[in-house]
Amino acid sequence: MRRELLVPYLLVGGGFSAGLAVGIFVLDARPPVIGWVFGGGVGLMLGAFITAIISGESLVSSRMLPTSEFDSDELDPIDDDAEDLARDEESSTN
C-alpha cells in the first residue's frame, strides 16, 4: 500500500466505523439492521467528504485552471479624469 493513500483510507474507514457505532448504539430502529445501514452509510459519506476536503479534490466540478480571454498587454488604460473633463466641457458649452 502506498503511503499517500493511508490517510484517506483511515479517514473513510474511521467515518464508517463511527457511523456504524452510532447506528448500533444510538439509533433505535426496528429492525436494527436499518440503523446499522444508515449509520454506516452516513459515516462513510462523512469520512469521504472530509477526505475530499482535506485532499483538495473537487466535489462538484472538474478542476480547471483559471484562464483569461485577453492579454493584459492588449488593454488600454482608461483615463477617467480626461473623460470627465471632456464631458464637463461639453456640458458647459451647451
N, C-alpha and C positions, 0 to 999 in steps of 0.2 A: 504494500500500500504506500502510495506516495504521501509524503509528509504534508503537502499542501491540502490534501483532501481530508486530513484527520479532523480539523476544527469544524468544517461543515457537517461531517458525519456525526461528530459529538453533539453539535447543536441540534440537529434534526432528531437524532436518537434521544437526546435529553428531553426535547419538547414532546416527543411521542411518549416517553416514559412518564413524564409529569402529567400529561393529559390522560394517559391510561390510569394512573394512580387516582386522579380526580374522578375519572369515570367509575372506578371501583369503590372508592371510599367516600366520595362526597355526593355524587348524583344518586338519586333514589328513583331508578327507572324500573319498570316492570315490562318485560323480563330484563334482568340485569345486563344481558349481552348488549342491549341498546345503549346503556350508559357507557359500557366499555368501548363500543364502536365510536360513539360520538365524542367521548373524552379523548380517545386515541387520535381520532381524526382532527379535532381542534388542536391538540398538542402537536401533531405532525405539521399542520398548516402554520402554526405559530413558529415552530422551530425553523421551517423552511423560509418563512417571511423574515425572521431575524437574520438568518444566514444570508439571504439575498441582500438585505440592507447593509450588513457588515461588509460583504464582498463587493458591493457597488454594482451588482448586477441589475440591469434594467428590468423592472417588473411589468411595465405596461407596453413600452415600445422598444424598438431595437436601438442599439447605441448608434448615434450618428455624430460625426464630427461637425462642429459649427462651421458653416460655410458662408461666404459672403458673396453677394451677387455683383459687387462692384469693387474696384480698387480704390483705395483712399487717395491715390495719386490723381485719379480722374475727377475728383470732386473739386469744384471751385469754391474757395472760401467766400462766404456771403458776408458782405459788409452791410449790416442792418442800419448802421448810423447813416451811411450815404443814402440808402433808400428812404429813410425817414426825412432827411434833409431835402431830398428831391421832392417828396410828397408835400412837405411843408411849403416849399417854394411854389409848387403848382397851386396849392390851395390859397396862398396869399395873393397870387396874381389874378385869380379868378374872382 
